[in-house]
Amino acid sequence: MAKKAKNFKKSKTGLYVSLGSTAFGAFTVAKQAKLARQDGDMLRLADAVVSAAAIATGLAILYRELKRLGDDDVLLG
């Protein structure tokens, strides 16, 4: 059972779950940026910008991994 959990991150399902949770994080960062702009808090706004860059990078990496897994799949191209 531990081996199944270990390989979950490398499965398509695991990548979809990671993609979804990362996308959910984007909503949180957007909310944080909106509140920071309303309050005029430049430090929180800078934190939101850095977090958004990290999320964008994470999504790009997950997309690449999904494409790599899908190389054998005709439908994913």
Biotite code that builds the C-alpha atoms (Angstrom):
import biotite.structure as struc

atoms = struc.array([
    struc.Atom([0.000, 0.000, 0.000], chain_id="A", res_id=1, res_name="MET", atom_name="CA", element="C"),
    struc.Atom([2.858, 2.408, 0.733], chain_id="A", res_id=2, res_name="ALA", atom_name="CA", element="C"),
    struc.Atom([4.222, 1.761, -2.741], chain_id="A", res_id=3, res_name="LYS", atom_name="CA", element="C"),
    struc.Atom([0.876, 2.798, -4.244], chain_id="A", res_id=4, res_name="LYS", atom_name="CA", element="C"),
    struc.Atom([0.945, 6.060, -2.327], chain_id="A", res_id=5, res_name="ALA", atom_name="CA", element="C"),
    struc.Atom([4.538, 6.680, -3.341], chain_id="A", res_id=6, res_name="LYS", atom_name="CA", element="C"),
    struc.Atom([3.734, 6.363, -7.054], chain_id="A", res_id=7, res_name="ASN", atom_name="CA", element="C"),
    struc.Atom([0.558, 8.454, -6.788], chain_id="A", res_id=8, res_name="PHE", atom_name="CA", element="C"),
    struc.Atom([2.389, 11.705, -7.596], chain_id="A", res_id=9, res_name="LYS", atom_name="CA", element="C"),
    struc.Atom([3.672, 10.235, -10.854], chain_id="A", res_id=10, res_name="LYS", atom_name="CA", element="C"),
    struc.Atom([0.256, 9.014, -11.983], chain_id="A", res_id=11, res_name="SER", atom_name="CA", element="C"),
    struc.Atom([-2.169, 10.987, -14.117], chain_id="A", res_id=12, res_name="LYS", atom_name="CA", element="C"),
    struc.Atom([-4.611, 11.157, -11.248], chain_id="A", res_id=13, res_name="THR", atom_name="CA", element="C"),
    struc.Atom([-1.934, 12.507, -8.928], chain_id="A", res_id=14, res_name="GLY", atom_name="CA", element="C"),
    struc.Atom([-0.968, 15.142, -11.468], chain_id="A", res_id=15, res_name="LEU", atom_name="CA", element="C"),
    struc.Atom([-4.597, 16.204, -11.888], chain_id="A", res_id=16, res_name="TYR", atom_name="CA", element="C"),
    struc.Atom([-4.976, 16.518, -8.112], chain_id="A", res_id=17, res_name="VAL", atom_name="CA", element="C"),
    struc.Atom([-1.786, 18.579, -7.919], chain_id="A", res_id=18, res_name="SER", atom_name="CA", element="C"),
    struc.Atom([-2.952, 20.730, -10.818], chain_id="A", res_id=19, res_name="LEU", atom_name="CA", element="C"),
    struc.Atom([-6.280, 21.363, -9.112], chain_id="A", res_id=20, res_name="GLY", atom_name="CA", element="C"),
    struc.Atom([-4.758, 22.221, -5.760], chain_id="A", res_id=21, res_name="SER", atom_name="CA", element="C"),
    struc.Atom([-2.260, 24.567, -7.398], chain_id="A", res_id=22, res_name="THR", atom_name="CA", element="C"),
    struc.Atom([-5.052, 26.259, -9.324], chain_id="A", res_id=23, res_name="ALA", atom_name="CA", element="C"),
    struc.Atom([-6.981, 26.638, -6.070], chain_id="A", res_id=24, res_name="PHE", atom_name="CA", element="C"),
    struc.Atom([-3.921, 28.339, -4.617], chain_id="A", res_id=25, res_name="GLY", atom_name="CA", element="C"),
    struc.Atom([-4.138, 30.863, -7.449], chain_id="A", res_id=26, res_name="ALA", atom_name="CA", element="C"),
    struc.Atom([-7.542, 31.982, -6.178], chain_id="A", res_id=27, res_name="PHE", atom_name="CA", element="C"),
    struc.Atom([-6.091, 32.472, -2.706], chain_id="A", res_id=28, res_name="THR", atom_name="CA", element="C"),
    struc.Atom([-3.234, 34.567, -4.081], chain_id="A", res_id=29, res_name="VAL", atom_name="CA", element="C"),
    struc.Atom([-5.666, 36.664, -6.137], chain_id="A", res_id=30, res_name="ALA", atom_name="CA", element="C"),
    struc.Atom([-7.701, 37.333, -2.991], chain_id="A", res_id=31, res_name="LYS", atom_name="CA", element="C"),
    struc.Atom([-4.532, 38.234, -1.086], chain_id="A", res_id=32, res_name="GLN", atom_name="CA", element="C"),
    struc.Atom([-3.474, 40.657, -3.843], chain_id="A", res_id=33, res_name="ALA", atom_name="CA", element="C"),
    struc.Atom([-6.904, 42.299, -3.899], chain_id="A", res_id=34, res_name="LYS", atom_name="CA", element="C"),
    struc.Atom([-6.873, 42.839, -0.133], chain_id="A", res_id=35, res_name="LEU", atom_name="CA", element="C"),
    struc.Atom([-3.305, 44.152, -0.250], chain_id="A", res_id=36, res_name="ALA", atom_name="CA", element="C"),
    struc.Atom([-4.250, 46.673, -2.941], chain_id="A", res_id=37, res_name="ARG", atom_name="CA", element="C"),
    struc.Atom([-7.279, 47.816, -0.955], chain_id="A", res_id=38, res_name="GLN", atom_name="CA", element="C"),
    struc.Atom([-5.187, 48.293, 2.181], chain_id="A", res_id=39, res_name="ASP", atom_name="CA", element="C"),
    struc.Atom([-2.258, 49.811, 0.287], chain_id="A", res_id=40, res_name="GLY", atom_name="CA", element="C"),
    struc.Atom([0.079, 47.244, 1.860], chain_id="A", res_id=41, res_name="ASP", atom_name="CA", element="C"),
    struc.Atom([3.028, 47.000, -0.526], chain_id="A", res_id=42, res_name="MET", atom_name="CA", element="C"),
    struc.Atom([4.721, 44.197, 1.394], chain_id="A", res_id=43, res_name="LEU", atom_name="CA", element="C"),
    struc.Atom([1.673, 41.908, 1.171], chain_id="A", res_id=44, res_name="ARG", atom_name="CA", element="C"),
    struc.Atom([1.281, 42.869, -2.493], chain_id="A", res_id=45, res_name="LEU", atom_name="CA", element="C"),
    struc.Atom([4.904, 41.904, -3.163], chain_id="A", res_id=46, res_name="ALA", atom_name="CA", element="C"),
    struc.Atom([4.270, 38.605, -1.372], chain_id="A", res_id=47, res_name="ASP", atom_name="CA", element="C"),
    struc.Atom([1.246, 37.974, -3.586], chain_id="A", res_id=48, res_name="ALA", atom_name="CA", element="C"),
    struc.Atom([3.272, 38.705, -6.736], chain_id="A", res_id=49, res_name="VAL", atom_name="CA", element="C"),
    struc.Atom([6.030, 36.297, -5.691], chain_id="A", res_id=50, res_name="VAL", atom_name="CA", element="C"),
    struc.Atom([3.439, 33.658, -4.784], chain_id="A", res_id=51, res_name="SER", atom_name="CA", element="C"),
    struc.Atom([1.746, 34.105, -8.154], chain_id="A", res_id=52, res_name="ALA", atom_name="CA", element="C"),
    struc.Atom([5.064, 33.572, -9.923], chain_id="A", res_id=53, res_name="ALA", atom_name="CA", element="C"),
    struc.Atom([5.626, 30.389, -7.910], chain_id="A", res_id=54, res_name="ALA", atom_name="CA", element="C"),
    struc.Atom([2.151, 29.132, -8.805], chain_id="A", res_id=55, res_name="ILE", atom_name="CA", element="C"),
    struc.Atom([2.687, 29.872, -12.493], chain_id="A", res_id=56, res_name="ALA", atom_name="CA", element="C"),
    struc.Atom([5.971, 27.962, -12.415], chain_id="A", res_id=57, res_name="THR", atom_name="CA", element="C"),
    struc.Atom([4.343, 25.053, -10.583], chain_id="A", res_id=58, res_name="GLY", atom_name="CA", element="C"),
    struc.Atom([1.515, 24.872, -13.123], chain_id="A", res_id=59, res_name="LEU", atom_name="CA", element="C"),
    struc.Atom([4.021, 24.875, -15.980], chain_id="A", res_id=60, res_name="ALA", atom_name="CA", element="C"),
    struc.Atom([5.970, 22.021, -14.394], chain_id="A", res_id=61, res_name="ILE", atom_name="CA", element="C"),
    struc.Atom([2.799, 20.002, -13.776], chain_id="A", res_id=62, res_name="LEU", atom_name="CA", element="C"),
    struc.Atom([1.667, 20.590, -17.370], chain_id="A", res_id=63, res_name="TYR", atom_name="CA", element="C"),
    struc.Atom([5.037, 19.380, -18.648], chain_id="A", res_id=64, res_name="ARG", atom_name="CA", element="C"),
    struc.Atom([4.797, 16.247, -16.504], chain_id="A", res_id=65, res_name="GLU", atom_name="CA", element="C"),
    struc.Atom([1.270, 15.621, -17.743], chain_id="A", res_id=66, res_name="LEU", atom_name="CA", element="C"),
    struc.Atom([2.439, 15.890, -21.344], chain_id="A", res_id=67, res_name="LYS", atom_name="CA", element="C"),
    struc.Atom([5.331, 13.554, -20.582], chain_id="A", res_id=68, res_name="ARG", atom_name="CA", element="C"),
    struc.Atom([2.928, 10.958, -19.168], chain_id="A", res_id=69, res_name="LEU", atom_name="CA", element="C"),
    struc.Atom([0.636, 11.470, -22.138], chain_id="A", res_id=70, res_name="GLY", atom_name="CA", element="C"),
    struc.Atom([3.302, 10.795, -24.783], chain_id="A", res_id=71, res_name="ASP", atom_name="CA", element="C"),
    struc.Atom([1.964, 7.248, -25.038], chain_id="A", res_id=72, res_name="ASP", atom_name="CA", element="C"),
    struc.Atom([-1.640, 8.448, -25.082], chain_id="A", res_id=73, res_name="ASP", atom_name="CA", element="C"),
    struc.Atom([-3.013, 9.271, -28.520], chain_id="A", res_id=74, res_name="VAL", atom_name="CA", element="C"),
    struc.Atom([-5.769, 11.524, -27.127], chain_id="A", res_id=75, res_name="LEU", atom_name="CA", element="C"),
    struc.Atom([-3.452, 13.807, -25.124], chain_id="A", res_id=76, res_name="LEU", atom_name="CA", element="C"),
    struc.Atom([-1.077, 14.330, -28.063], chain_id="A", res_id=77, res_name="GLY", atom_name="CA", element="C"),
])
